[in-house]
Amino acid sequence: MCNHAYTADYGSLPRSMGKRCPYPEFFRSLAAAAPGGMEPPALPVDRQGACLFHSGDLDWKRANDLPGAFLRLVGLLDEHGTERHYDFAEFVFAGAEPTAGSRPADPLLRIADTTFQKQAHFTAARFADRVEMECVRFPGGLELDGAAFARNLTVTDTYINGAGMSRARFERTWFVRVEIDSYALFDGARFTGTSNGGYAVNFQDTIFRGLTNFSGAVFELRDDSTAAFERTRFEEFTDFRGTRFNCHTEFRFVTFADVTDFIDTAFELVGSSARYVGAGAEFTGITVPATGVLTFRSSDAGRKLFSHDVEMTFIEKELAGTVYFENVNLTGFVNGSRNRLMELAREGRVQIGTGCIKYRLQTPVRTVLAEEGNAPLVVELCQTFANYFTGSQGLNLGVEIVARDQTRASFFYYSDEDISEAEFLERLAQAERGLWNLLTLGSHEQVLALASGDGAGVPAASESAVINAVDGLSALLGTFFRVGARIALGRWREDDTRALLGAIRFNETGFDLRAGALHRTLVARYTQSTLIGLNRLQNAQLLPIAAPGKVRILFLGANSMSEPMDLEKELSRIERSLRLGKEAERLELKQVWAATVDTLMQAMLDQSPAYVHFSGHGVEAGIVLRDEAGEPRLVPGEALASLFELFRDTVRCVVLNACYSAAQGHAIRRHVPHVIGMSARIPDAAAVAFSTGFYAAIGAGKDVPFAFRMGKARVHMEDAGGEDLLTLL
């Protein structure tokens, strides 16, 4: 009778908590059935009452030839067992007694040329000595969940149809020429050991044909030992999520044929003292076929993947799948690997996503918004700044565009120079100040002396400074000429200038003042007939440009006979506000009264307004115009939106000064940068007060958001009520 009671509840596994070892009863049944004269098989029991398989007395187990007894047990279970599986849960394995001439400390449990016909459960088993499996087949599967190997495990030329090794503990482990079908579960497993500078863990020439899970596994090897996957093939989904490689790690000539995730995987070093100090991982000769998706990603943007040197190369003729990086520290890659990755990314063969640190020094990604197709000018200024920085600071600076369309640009600056991050940021701030200082000189001033007073040439030490300043300023002039044309045509406002300046913003103090000053400089020097030049002679030769075009405001009035409003008073206030503003000469007010669908559409075609102001009645279903007979006609918001879609390149703002017009404004906003509406019924006095304040700001050259706040302030100051109903969309 074996007194071993199982210590854990294994759920659906063979044994549950509290049940006794079944093998004494099994052997008694065999003895009872044995023919007369045949010695029945026996099950030895130690002094503590534990059977040969569960006893903890290793010397006694070796003396009783545990390896031989175990293989005999497998044969008996194949012949007489009624279970569909082998139950080796909580077995304690010891090797055979050392033979003559072998080292006493090297007992070995060797299983060779054996087939386990059923699913073999070694759940929570303990292997006290070295284990070798050679030419073993597990067609029913091998379950080693929670098993512990105190010494080396070597598995060679073996087939396993489903391997469950979750939470197992391995000490110096080799899998060589092993085929694993169905699944291979190593989640939560722990690999330890040492090999004096060699491979302490090695999966070599091994094929994983099913789901493979190393998530949460820990490779914590001692000394300078290595965990390696050599010439290994992963054919189905493979998960290294949260795996910890606290050692030198190699993936050499590995094929990732399906989705493989290295997500939140840790490649670190502990206790390494020799040749691999500073080396985290080597991915050498990696193959990703067309079916493969190989991902390296950290889910925490503040904790990048890879903290040590990494080497990564691909067999490029077989790089047909997807390789994706996100929140990865690519600066830890050795130069050859990183440079080639950048080339592959430019070729579109690998994808370097958000949050990746590609360079030794790198600013955070900036996103600058610019309306009406002005984003290319932002990118142009970024490149100008990078060139000026390189010339003025004597250090390389690049700019990488992460994403760009006509209304926004996302980018960052980078450098691989050997300087600290603090010095890098200070140099950026110096370059910004230097670049903008070039713009403080008027056209009557000499920017640089190209010759000394006695006619001698520029000193050699100053030549680079001269060329750099001229290059930087001329590049800026090209950008500002294009900005000036947009200002003249009403396609550029002060908030666009602020966004442009934000592209090279490294000095926080006085930013708003600099942005305002720059916009005034642009208006004064790049939209008039006099332009800034490098010196008086050059400036005199510049051709004048055309005067700025008129910015038209279309006023649409649609009064009601039953509920008349004082639209004439509102128009009078608008005219006066515009007339008193400094931009009065550039603004032109056009009027359409008793507006109908026909007169509205004709005015849009004839005037091409930048601002459209409707004043009249509105309901939740639309605004009220007139028909040919002078009767009210409801125009829904979607109908208005379809009209303004045709004029999206010219209309800057639509003001619906009518009750309940915010609902229509949402539809129009899909096509127009700014729409102002009312969320409910608004008093006439409030509508007039808002128009007065709004157009006073427009007349002063302010942008729409500022003008909207000015209009609300006017309503508040006149105590007209309803300022909370005004909505800027």
KAURNOR-V908362 format. One line per field, one symbol per residue. ss: DSSP state (2 for helix, 1 for strand, 0 for the rest). psi: psi as a letter, one per 40 degrees, with the letter a starting at -180 (. if undefined). Layout:
ss=???
psi=???
This chain:
ss=000010000000000000010022222222222000000000001000001000000222222002222222222222220000111000011001000000000001111111100011100001100111111111000110000110001111111111110000111011111111111110000111100000111111001100111000011110000111110011000110000111011111001100111110011100000000001111111111000011111000000010001111111111100111110112221022222222222200001100001000110001111000002222222222222222222000011111110001111111100000222222222222222220000000000000000000000222222222222222222222222222220000022222222200000000222222222222222200000000022222200000000011111111000000002222222222222200022211111110012222222222200011111101100111110000011111222222222200000011111000022222220000011111000002222222222222222000022222222222222000002221110
psi=hhehhheihebeidiiheiiheddddddddddehiiehhiiihihadeeiiddeiegddddddegddddddddddddddeieieihgfhfihhiiihiiheihdefihhhhifihhdihhhfhfihhdiihhhhfihgdeihhfheihhdaihhhifihhghhhfheihihghhhhfhhhicihheheihhiiiffeahdhhhhfihheahhheheihhgiibfiihihhfihheahhhfheihgfihhhhhfihgeahhhghfhhgihhehebeehehdihhhfhhgadeihhhhihehdegihheihhhhiigdeegeahhhhhfhgeeehiddddddddddddeeeihhaiehhdidhhiihihhhhiffeddddddddddddddddddeeihhihhhdihaeeihhiiiiieigiiddddddddddddddddddeehieeihdiheiideeiihiddeddddddddddddddddddddddddddefehiddddddddedfhehdhfddddddddddddddeeeaehiiididddddehhiiiiiiihihhhhhgihddgiigdddddddddddddeieeddehhhiihifhidddddddddddfidhhhhhaiiideaihaiadeeiihhhidddddddeddfdedhdihhggiifedddddddedehdhhhiheahiidddddddddddeddddeeiiddddddddddddddefeiedeehhh.
